[in-house]
Amino acid sequence: MLGRFPTLYETYIHYKMLDLSYNNLTRAIPTAFKELSNLYWLDLSHNSFSGEIVQQLTQLSLCNHLKVYYSQLTGPIPQDGQLSTFDNSSFIGNPWLCGSPLSKMCGNHEVLAPPHDSSVEEDEGSTDVIGWVIRSMGYISGLVIGVVLGRMITDENHDWFVETFGRRQHKKKKKSRRHIR
């Protein structure tokens, strides 16, 4: 999964565990997570979020396992509800996060925000196109290599290949013609 979060449909409400790690998810964490009140395990680690940890995550009262590490989050960690019970290991790898349980205390929020580089922003459609181009190049190169190797193998071992995989020709039975006189 790349890019945006999937829509959180009503069917997800009953989920107990949700692992969305390593999906290169972008933008902010959706506030709709508050609707997933039955979650006790949530992994959002190793993504490319923008923004802060949303206050709505504090409403996940059953959640006793949270991973948001290495997800490029910013700002203070909300101190309400269940989020206040997690230790430092849930938040590591986010250099722009601050507040308890991290040793980095929050000061002036503007200083803590990562530098904004507008040249890095890409249109969502262009990243999809780039992904498809890269995948297509991989598929095409794999096909070409497969055809070339297959041709080389069958050319070098032609007799064996024909004997093993060739079409078996059945001897035709000669029909005897009876001449009626």
C-alpha positions as CSV (number, residue, x, y, z in Angstrom):
1,M,0.0,0.0,0.0
2,L,1.4,3.4,-0.9
3,G,0.2,6.9,-0.3
4,R,-3.0,7.6,1.5
5,F,-4.7,5.7,4.3
6,P,-7.4,3.3,3.2
7,T,-10.9,4.5,4.1
8,L,-11.8,3.2,7.6
9,Y,-15.1,1.4,6.8
10,E,-17.5,0.3,9.5
11,T,-16.2,-3.3,9.1
12,Y,-12.9,-2.3,10.7
13,I,-14.6,-1.2,13.9
14,H,-14.4,-4.7,15.3
15,Y,-10.7,-5.2,14.5
16,K,-8.5,-6.0,17.5
17,M,-5.2,-5.7,15.7
18,L,-4.2,-3.4,12.9
19,D,-0.7,-3.4,11.2
20,L,-0.2,-0.7,8.6
21,S,3.6,-0.6,9.0
22,Y,6.0,-0.3,6.0
23,N,3.3,1.1,3.7
24,N,4.8,4.5,2.9
25,L,1.6,6.1,4.1
26,T,1.7,9.9,3.8
27,R,-0.3,12.9,5.1
28,A,-1.6,13.1,8.7
29,I,-2.8,10.1,10.7
30,P,-6.6,10.1,10.2
31,T,-8.8,11.2,13.1
32,A,-11.1,8.3,12.2
33,F,-9.0,6.0,14.3
34,K,-11.1,7.0,17.3
35,E,-13.9,4.9,15.8
36,L,-11.7,1.8,16.1
37,S,-12.4,1.5,19.8
38,N,-11.8,-2.3,19.9
39,L,-8.2,-2.0,18.9
40,Y,-5.7,-3.3,21.4
41,W,-2.7,-3.4,19.0
42,L,-1.9,-0.7,16.4
43,D,1.3,-0.5,14.3
44,L,1.8,2.6,12.2
45,S,5.6,2.4,12.1
46,H,7.9,3.0,9.2
47,N,5.7,5.3,7.2
48,S,6.0,8.9,5.9
49,F,3.4,10.8,7.8
50,S,3.2,14.6,8.0
51,G,2.1,16.4,11.1
52,E,1.4,15.5,14.7
53,I,0.0,12.5,16.5
54,V,-3.7,13.2,16.4
55,Q,-5.5,13.7,19.7
56,Q,-8.1,11.1,18.7
57,L,-5.6,8.3,19.3
58,T,-5.9,9.0,23.0
59,Q,-9.5,7.7,22.8
60,L,-8.3,4.2,22.0
61,S,-8.8,3.1,25.6
62,L,-8.2,-0.6,25.0
63,C,-5.0,-0.1,23.0
64,N,-2.0,-1.5,25.0
65,H,0.4,-1.8,22.1
66,L,1.2,1.2,19.9
67,K,4.1,1.6,17.4
68,V,4.6,4.8,15.5
69,Y,8.4,4.8,15.4
70,Y,10.3,5.9,12.3
71,S,7.2,7.6,10.9
72,Q,8.3,11.2,10.5
73,L,5.8,12.6,13.0
74,T,6.2,16.1,14.5
75,G,5.2,18.0,17.6
76,P,4.2,17.1,21.1
77,I,2.9,13.6,22.0
78,P,-0.6,13.9,23.4
79,Q,-0.6,13.2,27.1
80,D,-4.2,12.2,27.6
81,G,-5.7,8.7,27.8
82,Q,-3.9,5.6,26.7
83,L,-1.1,7.4,24.9
84,S,0.4,8.5,28.3
85,T,1.0,4.8,29.2
86,F,3.4,4.0,26.3
87,D,7.1,4.1,26.8
88,N,9.9,5.7,24.7
89,S,10.2,2.6,22.4
90,S,6.8,3.4,20.8
91,F,8.0,6.7,19.5
92,I,11.7,6.3,18.6
93,G,13.0,7.5,15.2
94,N,10.8,10.6,15.0
95,P,13.3,13.3,15.7
96,W,10.7,16.1,15.6
97,L,8.5,14.5,18.3
98,C,8.7,15.9,21.8
99,G,7.2,15.5,25.3
100,S,6.8,12.6,27.6
101,P,7.9,9.7,27.5
102,L,10.7,11.1,25.3
103,S,13.6,12.8,26.9
104,K,13.2,15.7,24.5
105,M,10.9,18.3,26.1
106,C,8.6,20.5,24.0
107,G,9.5,24.2,23.8
108,N,8.6,26.5,21.0
109,H,6.6,24.3,18.6
110,E,7.8,26.2,15.6
111,V,11.4,25.4,16.4
112,L,10.6,21.7,16.7
113,A,8.9,21.5,13.3
114,P,11.0,20.1,10.5
115,P,12.1,22.5,7.8
116,H,9.5,22.8,5.1
117,D,10.9,22.2,1.7
118,S,8.3,22.9,-1.0
119,S,10.5,21.4,-3.7
120,V,10.2,18.0,-2.0
121,E,6.4,18.1,-2.2
122,E,5.1,16.0,-5.1
123,D,1.7,15.6,-6.6
124,E,0.2,12.4,-5.4
125,G,-0.5,11.4,-9.0
126,S,3.1,11.8,-10.1
127,T,4.3,9.5,-7.4
128,D,1.8,6.9,-8.6
129,V,3.0,7.3,-12.1
130,I,6.6,7.0,-11.1
131,G,5.8,3.8,-9.1
132,W,4.1,2.2,-12.1
133,V,6.9,3.2,-14.5
134,I,9.5,1.6,-12.1
135,R,7.3,-1.6,-11.8
136,S,6.8,-1.8,-15.5
137,M,10.5,-1.5,-16.2
138,G,11.1,-4.3,-13.8
139,Y,8.5,-6.6,-15.4
140,I,9.7,-5.8,-18.9
141,S,13.4,-6.4,-18.1
142,G,12.4,-9.7,-16.4
143,L,10.5,-10.8,-19.4
144,V,13.4,-9.9,-21.8
145,I,15.9,-11.7,-19.6
146,G,13.6,-14.8,-19.4
147,V,13.1,-14.9,-23.1
148,V,16.8,-14.5,-23.9
149,L,17.9,-17.2,-21.3
150,G,15.2,-19.5,-22.5
151,R,16.3,-19.1,-26.1
152,M,20.0,-19.7,-25.1
153,I,19.1,-22.9,-23.2
154,T,16.9,-24.3,-25.9
155,D,19.5,-23.5,-28.7
156,E,22.3,-25.2,-26.8
157,N,20.3,-28.2,-25.8
158,H,17.9,-28.4,-28.7
159,D,17.9,-32.2,-29.0
160,W,17.3,-32.8,-25.4
161,F,14.6,-30.1,-25.3
162,V,12.7,-31.5,-28.3
163,E,13.0,-35.0,-26.9
164,T,11.8,-33.9,-23.4
165,F,9.2,-31.3,-24.3
166,G,8.6,-31.7,-28.0
167,R,5.3,-32.8,-29.5
168,R,5.0,-36.5,-29.7
169,Q,4.0,-37.6,-33.1
170,H,1.9,-40.7,-33.2
171,K,2.4,-43.1,-36.1
172,K,-0.6,-43.1,-38.2
173,K,-2.1,-46.4,-38.8
174,K,-2.5,-47.2,-42.4
175,K,-6.0,-47.9,-43.3
176,S,-6.3,-51.0,-45.4
177,R,-8.5,-50.7,-48.3
178,R,-10.4,-53.6,-49.3
179,H,-11.2,-53.7,-52.8
180,I,-14.5,-55.2,-53.5
181,R,-14.6,-57.0,-56.8
